[in-house]
Amino acid sequence: MSERSERKPPLAIGVSELLRRPGTQREFVVAAELEGVQISSAAVPSGAEVDGRFTIEAMNDHAVSVKGEVTAPWIGDCRRCLRAVEGELTARVEEIFDVHPIEGETYPLEGERVNLEPLVRDAVLLALPLAPLCEETCPGPEPEEHPIGTTSDDEIDPRWSALGDLKFD
């Protein structure tokens, strides 16, 4: 088997048949590995597969609408205890691809092909958890034996002594 046939196909889908008959639609199921999908607190693991189920409908001879759902595994660190956390995200999408895209509003329709990668990547990035938790009741890290500013004899570190004079109403 050649190297080319072993690779997963890109997230580009031919829509020439649809564009010839506005109002027609077709369902597509795609799967691909997307590298570098991460935010500061979570990421799609390297080599993990991102799946998508889409309905693509021709609006006219130069635009299609794409509706569907994207799912992907994710990993991150618990925001309280810093243990490794993993999960699966699901993101709903509904976008338009046009031959003449409008910046920030529509995606480009490249000839008679829809490249779903930017749409899938955007959906996954927006769905990644900003502050993952290992469980809702995670208490966080174990407290230190001695709070900051105290010693084993419960003497207050002189640098913190002024805080003892603070009064709160």
N, C-alpha and C positions, 0 to 999 in steps of 0.2 A: 504494500500500500504506500502511496506517495505521501510526502509530508503535507501536501496541500489537501488531500482528501481526509486526513486525520484531524485537521483543525475544525473547530466549531465554526459554523457559518456566521458572518457578521449579522448585526441586527438591521440589515437592509432588506426591504421587501418590495418586490415589483408590484406596481399598482396600475399598469397600463390598461388592463382589461376594465378595471373599475372606472378609470378616467374617461373611457370611451362611452360609458353608460352611467351618467350621473344618477344618483339615487340608489345605486346598487351597493351592496355591502358584502363583506367577507370576513370570516373569523380567522385569526392567526394565533398560534401558540409558539412562543420563542423561548430559548434558553441560551445564555451566554455567560462567560466569565468576564467580569469588568474589574480591571485592576485600578487601584488608587481611589476607591470610593470610601472616603472617611471624613469625619469631622474630629474635633479635639477629643471627644469622649467615647466615640464608637466608630466601628468600621465594618465593612463587608470583608470577611477573611479572604486572603489571597487564595485564588483557585476555586473559590465558592461559586456556585451557579446562581444566577439571577434569572427568575422565570417571569414570563409575561403572557397574559391572555388578552387579546385585543380584538375589537370589531372595528374594521376600517371601512368607512363609507365615502363614496365619491360625492362631493357637494356640487361640483361642476367639472369642466375639463382641465382645471388647473389647481384644484384644492381638494383635500380629503380631511375628514375628521377621524380621529383616533380616540376610542374609548376603551377602557379596560382596567386591568389590575396587574400590579407588579408585586412579586414576593421575593424576599432575599433574606438569608441568614445574616446575623450581625454578632459582633463581639465587642466587649468594652470592659471598663472597670466600674465597680459599684462606687457611687459618689460618696458613700458613707464609710464603708470598710475597705474599699479598694481591692476586693476580691474580683477575680475574673467572672464576667457575666456574659451570657449568650442568649439569643432569642431569634425570632423571625419577625420581620416587618411585612406589612401589606400596605400598599399605596394605590389609591384609585387615581386614574388619570383620564383627562378629557381635554384634548388639544386639537389644534388645526395645523395642518401642514399645507403650505401654499408656495406656488412658484415664485411669488413676490412676497416674501415674508416681511412682517412688520416687527422690528426689533422689540423684544420683550413681550410680544403678543402671540406670534405664530412661529412655527418651526419651518425651515426651508424644505420644499419638495424638490428633490434633486433629479430633474428629468422625469422619469416615470418610476422613481424609486423613493420609498420612504425610509430614511435612516432613523430607526427608533433609539439608537444608542444615546443621543443627547436627552431625549425625553425620559428614558429609563434611568439614566444617571441622575438627572435632576430629581425625579420622583423618589429615588432611593435616598439621596442626600437629605432631602427635606423630611423623610420619614425616620431617619436614624434618631435614636433617643439622645437628647441633649445632656441628660443627667441620669444614666441608668442606675437602677437599684437591683440588688440581688434578690430582695424580697421587701415588701412594703414595711415590714416590722424590723428591718435591719437596724440594730442599735448603734452601729458604727464601730470604731476601734475600741478595744479594751482601754479603760482609763489608765493613765500612768499611776504608779504607786504613790508618787508625791506630786501634787499639783505644782504648776510653774510658780516659782517664787518662794517655795518652802523647802525645808531640808528634812532629813529624817527625824530631827528633834522638834519639828513643827516651829522652828524659829523662822521668822520672816526675813528674807533676804533684804538687807538694808536698802537696796536699790528699789524695792517695791513698798517700802514702809509708808511712803506718802499716800499710797492708795488706801491705807487703813483709816485715814482722816476724812475720806469722802463720805458725805451724808446724802442719801437720796430720799426725796419726799414720797 
